[in-house]
Amino acid sequence: MAVDEKDRFGDKLRDVERAREDQYFADRDRKLVQEIRAKDEEAEKAAGVVRCPKDGTRLEQHSHHDVTVEECPTCHGVWLDYGELHAMAGKENDGWIARWLRNEFRKAE
């Protein structure tokens, strides 16, 4: 009977060792993934890659009315900087968008 108890205790020790080993490798993998993501983010920033502020998807550049703008392929949001907005406003003469853009530029100046 003492032999059976020793074997059960030995099995428990092996299970604990495996669990600790699994936890160690899971923690190490998690740290490595975080490091890789950080390096990728730094490389994207250096390359000028912009992400959508709404859903984090990489923005694609498209030309609308001869003005290059950044557009999100998933939510279809369009982002313009001041110069792009000014160029778009210059092309628009009639309509509510033109009135709104002219009003916005008067506030900014």
Secondary structure, DSSP 8 states (H G I E B T S, - for coil): -HHHHHHHHHHHHHHHHHHHHHHHHHHHHHHHHHHHHHHHHHHHHHHT--B-TTT--B-EEEEETTEEEEE-TTT--EE--HHHHHHHHHH--SSHHHHHHHHHHHHH-
